[in-house]
Amino acid sequence: MTEWDKEKLVSLVRKQGLSLSQNKLHHFSQWLGSLDPEQKISQASVIKAIKKFKSPSNLALRLLEDKLVVPRFTRFSQDIQEIFELTQQIEGGAVANYIPQLQRMSTDAFAVSICTIDGQQIHLGDSDQYFCVQSSCKPINYGLVLEEHGEELVHQHVGHEPSGSMFNELSLNDKCIPHNPMINSGAIMCCSLMKPHLSMADRFDYVMDTWKALCGEHKVGFNNPVYLSERQSSDRNFAIAYFMREKGAFPPGVNLKNVLEFYFQCCSIEVTAPLMSIVAATLANSGTCPLTDRAIFGPGTIKDTLSLMYSCGMYNFSGEFAFKVGLPAKSGVSGVIMIVVPGIMGICLWSPPLDTTGNSYKGLHFIRSLVDSYNLHTYDTIVSTEQTKKDIRSKK
């Protein structure tokens, strides 16, 4: 019969990428604190004790029964470390130069963070550095307006199709509305729809509260210099907004100046790579934060959001990304890529130098290497990859 002691149980938690400070392990942590350090207890007795915890998911029970979504987490972490170190040596790309503050970001910065839907986490590189979310705020804003107005109304003002053009292109579809919510015109439209009856301050508080919830109630920042810098170099976005107004795309009574201010504020929200990986894991977990069990978005909203991230989230590289990587993602010109592996985990990659399509140069190399190693592509499940790729859910 397997016997456990306090040290062995704590070690098991850490090896599986979990933390005893997580809300979902609160009862387990308290129970461990009541044990004598030398006390031996059978596995059956441990399981019997934790079955009594009042927790909907009972993460501790799944941990002890080896039912976590990534069961061999130590091996997976070693593989991530290896891919990270190889990617770190790659050079290429250039930082965004049309927003002066972004141009000053370090070209050497690189962070990789992963959070599973069970809250297992890996953080490598410059994971404590804050960066602006930029365009990776677009799926969140789209989700918020879907929750507020529903799909039918929202898509009277913004389409579903890839634009095939640059993210800041001055173009609309044949219905004279933005092509999709993942480019600038569509994101500006979503900002016009969000809580229009509230004051500017209350609207931004609403967005910040949502980001905090998505990040597991951790602190989310705001970069005022980037906001001011973006506002001062916003001629293209003003042109897009006035073009949409000329074509009658906006709902009645929209104040364009306020909408654009709101849009710039949303882009200037700051997070770290670990926080963004929790956001991505929340999307992977049908809208429920894996660290707090709080539902932020409904499953229908997540389905629509991930669908458009898959087809439109990587600027005019979206088609090739969907073909080669096969996962919903959203990038931003700060060098962030937020990637969702539905039902498994969220990934954040951050490295400021961008390729010619505006996506993180190192980030793309990393995720291609990961998908080459593990069966994470959406359609890997319908072909035999046993001989070429590792199964992330396998206990072998």
Helices and strands as residue ranges (DSSP letters): E 3-4, H 6-15, G 23-25, H 26-33, E 41-42, H 43-50, H 59-64, H 73-88, H 100-103, E 111-116, E 121-125, E 131-132, G 134-137, H 138-149, H 151-154, H 184-193, H 200-214, E 221-222, H 224-232, H 235-246, H 256-267, E 269-271, H 273-284, H 299-312, G 315-317, H 318-324, E 329-331, E 336-341, E 345-350, H 361-373, G 380-382
